[in-house]
Amino acid sequence: MFRVYSNTRVIYGLCRALNNQISKRYQSSSSSSSTTTTAAANVALEPNVSKMSMFSGHIKGAITNNLEFIRPENITPISMYQVLDSDGSIKEKSHTPNFTDEDLIKMYKDMTLLNVLDRILYESQRQGRISFYMTNFGEEATHIGSAAALNAKDLVYGQYREAGVLMYRGFKLHEFIDQCFGNARSSCKGVQMPVHYGSTDLSFVTISSTLATQMPQAVALNEMRPVLIEAMTLRVGHHSTSDDSSAYRSIDEVRSRDKRDNPSLRVRKYMYNRGCWNEEKDEQWTKDSQKMVMEAFANCEKTKRAPISTMFENIYDKMEPHLQRQMKEMKEHVRQNHDHFPLSLYEQSST
Ligand SMILES: Cc1ncc(C[n+]2csc(CCOP(=O)(O)OP(=O)(O)O)c2C)c(N)n1
């Protein structure tokens, strides 16, 4: 999970104190231009520190004449800041999140609704009903927690596995599922791969799978410096439906981590401890959420696919002659081979 926002002014909720820690780290390691000037001046004035680096970003680093390779096993890793432990208790009481029970219940419902949506869409891909899918299991808390900390209008450039941000902002179940079917009602009408959601209304820029493109696009300029928050999570599912992750990691290990440290479970335990949720409510919610997703799925599956001409339209303001030619050729091909195409699933083309 890797995301940079246009506005990282306030990150609290599940990520609140993590932000504080990182900000402190940034402050102490000097990133503003005024600090650079002061430190550089000190280096010039004090002969004792003449071996200190003058490179910005390395102001406090020493210069050495010993050639030494840095090995990960010999350095202390950066500590991971954690609010909730696996039992759903908050170790540092002064970091208790200051959101209401209602806020917390909404976050939990969004996380678990995403889990249900993932399960059903993943299975539907295995059954050949949609072409591709990527689950969010294990990363749901980072989606919902960070979305909760942003303002609703903050522009988000999501990574391909960040559907929870949209879920939190109110993207409808049918909007997710329509996009995966690429049906006529979906925003991109099948011209994007499944899970490449986008929403102008929800200030969520359509997902581009190209890794890391969202970072320079969305670098935060608040306080005139970017803020990076790296959330450590475990991707529990396979990378996508095109991947079998057992080829490169132990499935047993993933399962056992998921069992003892699943983010939705951890939040649920916290809610039980806090007294705002109980097993009865949880069972009811499990049933309700499954019903909601199944109903939306059935409706979306019935909705016809966009006409095949859609793939040539809306690319340029006017359809260029080469696209007109290609569309004509394709229509002719489909007409001649109509037995091989499930044409009844598609809306008729108006062009
Ligand atoms: C620039 C770029 N190069 C290669 C790819 C192909 N690609 C898609 S996902 C992926 C692996 C990403 O791994 P990681 O960041 O660990 O995420 P996860 O597998 O958990 O989704 C690669 C190489 C890409 N999308 N973009």
PDBQT file of the ligand as one rigid body, heavy atoms in Angstrom, charges set to zero:
ROOT
HETATM    1  C1  LIG A 401       5.552   0.722 -13.882  1.00  0.00    +0.000 C 
HETATM    2  C2  LIG A 401       4.969  -0.660 -13.742  1.00  0.00    +0.000 A 
HETATM    3  N1  LIG A 401       5.779  -1.728 -13.920  1.00  0.00    +0.000 NA
HETATM    4  C3  LIG A 401       5.276  -2.982 -13.776  1.00  0.00    +0.000 A 
HETATM    5  C4  LIG A 401       3.958  -3.178 -13.483  1.00  0.00    +0.000 A 
HETATM    6  C5  LIG A 401       3.386  -4.571 -13.359  1.00  0.00    +0.000 C 
HETATM    7  N2  LIG A 401       3.026  -4.823 -11.962  1.00  0.00    +0.000 N 
HETATM    8  C6  LIG A 401       1.753  -4.712 -11.536  1.00  0.00    +0.000 A 
HETATM    9  S1  LIG A 401       1.589  -5.061  -9.922  1.00  0.00    +0.000 SA
HETATM   10  C7  LIG A 401       3.224  -5.393  -9.765  1.00  0.00    +0.000 A 
HETATM   11  C8  LIG A 401       3.775  -5.850  -8.439  1.00  0.00    +0.000 C 
HETATM   12  C9  LIG A 401       3.525  -4.877  -7.319  1.00  0.00    +0.000 C 
HETATM   13  O1  LIG A 401       3.975  -5.396  -6.102  1.00  0.00    +0.000 OA
HETATM   14  P1  LIG A 401       3.661  -4.712  -4.733  1.00  0.00    +0.000 P 
HETATM   15  O2  LIG A 401       3.965  -3.254  -4.825  1.00  0.00    +0.000 OA
HETATM   16  O3  LIG A 401       4.333  -5.517  -3.693  1.00  0.00    +0.000 OA
HETATM   17  O4  LIG A 401       2.089  -4.799  -4.577  1.00  0.00    +0.000 OA
HETATM   18  P2  LIG A 401       1.103  -6.031  -4.417  1.00  0.00    +0.000 P 
HETATM   19  O5  LIG A 401       1.662  -7.245  -5.107  1.00  0.00    +0.000 OA
HETATM   20  O6  LIG A 401       0.887  -6.233  -2.961  1.00  0.00    +0.000 OA
HETATM   21  O7  LIG A 401      -0.146  -5.544  -5.119  1.00  0.00    +0.000 OA
HETATM   22  C10 LIG A 401       3.888  -5.227 -10.979  1.00  0.00    +0.000 A 
HETATM   23  C11 LIG A 401       5.335  -5.442 -11.165  1.00  0.00    +0.000 C 
HETATM   24  C12 LIG A 401       3.155  -2.025 -13.350  1.00  0.00    +0.000 A 
HETATM   25  N3  LIG A 401       1.870  -2.111 -13.062  1.00  0.00    +0.000 N 
HETATM   26  N4  LIG A 401       3.689  -0.779 -13.486  1.00  0.00    +0.000 NA
ENDROOT
TORSDOF 0
